[in-house]
Amino acid sequence: MCSLIVGAAILGIIIGVMEQEDFPGWGKMVLCVLAALLPAALVNTFLPPELFFVGLAVGSLCAGLAISALCGMSVQRAAIAAGIYLAIQTALSFALQAMMAS
């Protein structure tokens, strides 16, 4: 639950900066984060770990569509925002994994 809220905050900041507006709202952001993470996790369960980027691409596409529908952005800008969000999430995951391993 905490990671969902942190993810919504990160995505909201990205969208707010891109659109030069305020934070879009927690409900919208939680739905967009779920639209990014659930398809990515589902695809990654069926693929070997080396192909994790396929799940990220699917998650980015789904999140881009959700962001476009909920926040009124163009699909291209929404997909860019979703891609940035998933890149940040991936970097944070790798950093946490590296900290836990040592």
RAHU-V439605 format. One record per pair of residues at least 12 apart in sequence whose C-alpha atoms are under 10 Angstrom apart, sorted by the first residue. I is the first residue (numbers start at 1). J is the second residue. D is the distance in whole Angstrom. If there is no record, write none. Layout:
i/j/d
I/J/D
I/J/D
This chain:
i/j/d
3/89/10
4/29/9
4/30/7
4/31/10
4/33/7
4/34/8
4/37/9
5/26/8
5/29/9
5/30/7
5/33/9
6/30/10
6/33/10
7/29/8
7/30/8
7/32/10
7/33/7
7/34/9
7/37/10
7/85/8
7/86/9
7/88/10
7/89/8
8/25/9
8/26/7
8/27/9
8/28/9
8/29/5
8/30/5
8/31/8
8/32/8
8/33/6
8/34/9
8/85/10
9/23/9
9/24/10
9/25/9
9/26/8
9/29/7
9/30/9
9/33/10
10/29/9
10/33/10
10/84/10
10/85/7
10/88/9
10/89/9
11/23/9
11/24/9
11/29/7
11/30/9
11/32/8
11/33/7
11/67/10
11/81/8
11/82/8
11/84/9
11/85/6
11/86/9
11/88/10
11/89/10
12/24/6
12/25/7
12/26/8
12/28/9
12/29/6
12/30/9
12/32/10
12/33/10
12/81/10
12/85/10
13/29/10
13/81/10
13/85/10
14/80/10
14/81/6
14/82/9
14/84/8
14/85/7
15/29/9
15/67/9
15/71/9
15/73/9
15/77/9
15/78/8
15/80/10
15/81/6
15/82/9
15/85/10
17/81/10
18/73/10
18/77/8
18/78/9
18/80/10
18/81/8
19/71/10
19/73/8
19/77/9
24/70/9
24/71/7
25/71/9
27/70/10
28/66/9
28/67/8
28/69/10
28/70/6
28/71/8
29/66/10
29/67/8
29/70/9
29/71/9
31/63/9
31/66/8
31/67/9
31/70/9
32/62/9
32/63/6
32/64/8
32/65/9
32/66/6
32/67/6
32/68/10
32/69/10
32/70/8
32/71/10
32/82/9
33/59/9
33/60/10
33/62/10
33/63/7
33/66/9
33/67/9
33/82/9
33/85/9
33/86/9
34/59/9
34/62/10
34/63/8
34/66/10
35/58/10
35/59/7
35/60/9
35/61/9
35/62/6
35/63/5
35/64/9
35/65/9
35/66/7
35/67/9
35/82/10
36/55/9
36/56/8
36/57/9
36/58/8
36/59/4
36/60/6
36/61/8
36/62/6
36/63/5
36/64/8
36/65/10
36/66/9
36/67/10
36/82/8
36/83/10
36/85/9
36/86/8
37/55/9
37/56/8
37/58/9
37/59/6
37/60/9
37/62/9
37/63/8
37/86/9
37/89/10
38/55/10
38/58/10
38/59/7
38/62/9
38/63/10
39/55/7
39/56/9
39/57/10
39/58/7
39/59/5
39/60/9
39/61/9
39/62/7
39/63/9
40/52/9
40/53/9
40/54/8
40/55/4
40/56/6
40/57/8
40/58/6
40/59/5
40/60/8
40/61/10
40/62/9
40/63/10
40/86/10
41/55/7
41/56/9
41/58/10
41/59/8
42/55/8
42/58/10
42/59/9
43/55/5
43/56/9
43/57/10
43/58/8
43/59/9
44/56/9
44/58/10
52/90/10
53/90/10
56/82/10
56/83/8
56/86/7
56/87/8
56/90/9
57/79/10
57/82/10
57/83/8
57/86/9
59/79/10
59/82/8
59/83/9
59/86/8
60/78/9
60/79/6
60/80/8
60/81/9
60/82/5
60/83/5
60/84/9
60/85/8
60/86/7
60/87/10
61/75/9
61/76/10
61/78/9
61/79/6
61/80/9
61/82/8
61/83/8
62/79/8
62/82/9
63/75/10
63/78/8
63/79/7
63/80/10
63/81/9
63/82/6
63/83/9
63/85/10
63/86/9
64/76/8
64/77/8
64/78/5
64/79/4
64/80/7
64/81/7
64/82/6
64/83/8
65/78/7
65/79/7
65/82/9
66/78/8
66/79/9
66/82/10
67/79/8
67/81/8
67/82/8
